[in-house]
Every structure is written in structure tokens, then in C-alpha cells.
């Protein structure tokens, strides 16, 4: 018996018992109700699905509706009509009718374009630039301008011309008749103009003095046309 329970044997037994005890603490014991890896995966999937169905206590705020572009355009158009009609109900009504027929129409943009067209036309007329005139004038108006240029050239006359500015520009009339939109504009322009004969003698105007001229011009276009440009269809010299 003393040889069986010698000191080395007791040490080995003790170490084995210690190791078994530690394994039990770490791994635990099986009770027969342990879940298999598949069961654990299924349970985790079920938990994730349940988490997705949870309604938050404080729902996220609903997205704010985007600004209404159509409403903004309508407000802008209304402000332009009110400003440029200058209290004239007929002009305001005409501009509104044109805008209803042509959603791209802007009274402010039109007036800026009319200013540019006026300067180009009077300058082209003074210098005899037929090509520019032909692009900006309706045929009947162009024919009248071309005859005046031809008569001036035949007489050997030349015009010294400088465009100074447009101190005052107003929309005087606006109309839409389903086939054509028309807008009349009154221009008060400042120019320097001197006409000389073939010998260079001044026969009209003053090359050193600014003079004021007033015209009422009517521009028109077909609202259904792909061409966005307006053409000059009538002229009326006021002074």
C-alpha cells in the first residue's frame, strides 16, 4: 500500500483533479437542454427580426415638402407684371395673357431684350448694317428701313452716330390673340447724330451735342414657335 500511494503518485492525482475541476468551471456541464449551433443561429435571426419590428418611441420627423417651383414662378411673374405695368390694368392683363400662353415669358427679361434690340437697330440703321436689321425686323419693317438706307447711300450721305443710353423705357401695350403675342415699348433714347453730305458738310444733327429721341416700337412673336426671338413689326416716332 505504501508503494501505491507514494508521494509522486499523490502529486499526479492531485494535478489531474485540479485540471478536471478547472475544465468544469470553464466548459460547464451538459444538462441535455443545450442548444445546437443551428438553434442558436435561428434564435439570433428571430431576435434581429423582432428588433426590426420595434416601433421607436420617438419617430423620425417626416421630410419637409420641397418648395413649390410653380408657386415661386407665379409670385415672381406677378411682381414683374405689377412693376412694369405701372398701374395700367390693360397692360397688366395683356402681360398676364402672354405669360399664360407662353410659360417661358418674363416681362422683365423681355424688356431687357427690347433695350438691347433698340440699340442694335438704331445703330445698324445709322451705319447701313442690313444684315443685322434683317435678323431683327419683320419683312415689311425691314423693307422700309432698307429703302431709307438705299436713298441715303444714293445721295452720298453718311451718318456719324453714337448711342448714349436709354434713360426711360416703358411697356405701353401688350396683347395676345392666340396666334401672335405683341408688346409695344416706348423708348426715350439719348444719341449723338450728325448727317453729312458727300462733301462732308453737316446737313442735319450735331456731332457735339446729345439729343433725345422718343419712339414707340412694337415687337411680336408666335408663342408656339421654337424661335425665342421677338421681331420688330411696327415703329412710331413720337418726337
Buried (B, 14 or more C-beta within 10 A) or exposed (E): EEEEEEEEEEEEEEEEEEEEEEEEEEEEEEEEEEEEEEEEEEEEEEEEEEEEEEEEEEEEEEEEEEEEEEEEEEEEBEEBBEEBBEEBEEBBBBBBBBBEBBEEBBBBEBBEBBBEBBBBBBBBBBBBBBEBBEEBBBEEBBEEBBEEBEEBEEEEBBBBBEBEEBEEBBBBBBBBEEEBBBBBBBBBBBBBBBBBEEEEEEEEBEEEEEEEBEBBBBBBBEBEEEEEEBBBBBBEEEE
